[in-house]
Amino acid sequence: MEELQNNPINLVANQSIEWFNSLVPNAYIQGFIIILIAILIAWFIERVINVIAKPLFKRQFNDGSTKLVETFKRPIFLTLLLIINSIMLPTATLPINATELFFSILGTLTTIFWFIFAVNLTRSFLIIAGETRGKYDFIQPHTVPLFDNSAKIILFLASVYFVFLAWGINVSALLASAGIVGLALSLGAQSTLANIFGGMSILADTPYKVGDYINLDTGERGEVTNIGLRSTRILTRDDVEISVPNNVMSNAKIINESGGPYTKFRIRIAVGVAYGSDIDLVEKVLVQCAKDHNEICISPEPRVRFRKFGPSSLDFELLAWCEQPALRGKNEHELNTMIYRAFNENDIKIPFPQQEIHLHHIKDNN
């Protein structure tokens, strides 16, 4: 023990502390000077670390490197500041309460900025992993929101835990109390929990994903713009956004127009022509209209089906494919216009329902 006290480094440190206390007798000024020195040291070390880390982030995350480096600076700086102050600040004769308050605030800020950086880092990693084929098979573009939301929850709970530690709160007692409170809340928030689990099942099972066009069994049709933990948002063709709880979506019958191996969508144009029309000419005109349309797919080829003999018309149906479900309404409108004009040019009549009424005169024998 005496050898440690007589160590030259310890002797110099103790003499320096005594000299500093005699030179600056006020405890709060001592603390201010120490904090200022710690800020300068932390700033210098943080700059050196960022110079080393920036090329690494750029190589791994490409376009997202700038944002990651910016969010990396603050937690690194605050962590260094916390470490340096934990070494230097006890040498000041500050009151214990003031020192504990300073470290609690600094620890909270450090935790918050580390949480922000971890969320950004996780999101960048998941995006890259989802776009990388053959390396991370369990992470796909459509499952990225599931892992992203799960990571946010875990990181948030961990951050709350460290904030409690920073303020000296007994976490074990809180965990015991949280179990009782959690049971009560789960009974009172069954619908919210059902929506959360419904959202996770949607992201895991992927009956639809962001960007798909879906039809609900209630009649709504639109593009999926967001799949959250609580609800799914759909932008209809009227540019109206509707929000449907995930619990409803997970139990509803959904027609995914963007599902399957292709994004192409088949459109059907039903048209009737008058009895006596040249059916070969009708088929030729309908196919030509589809081929002349710039947004109708060449493969699969458009085709015509003679469906039935209607009450007043021969009923045909033009089957064609467009590139995306979003183009259905526009392409149907344009094809209908082209067909009507082509029928007029080729003297093909489109009938309308007609009824003949025959009146019989009954003679009165009286």
Beta strands, then each sheet from edge to edge (+ up, - down):
strand 1: 213-216
strand 2: 221-227
strand 3: 231-236
strand 4: 241-245
strand 5: 254-256
strand 6: 265-273
strand 7: 303-309
strand 8: 314-322
sheet 1: 4+ 3- 2+ 1- 5+
sheet 2: 6+ 8- 7+
end
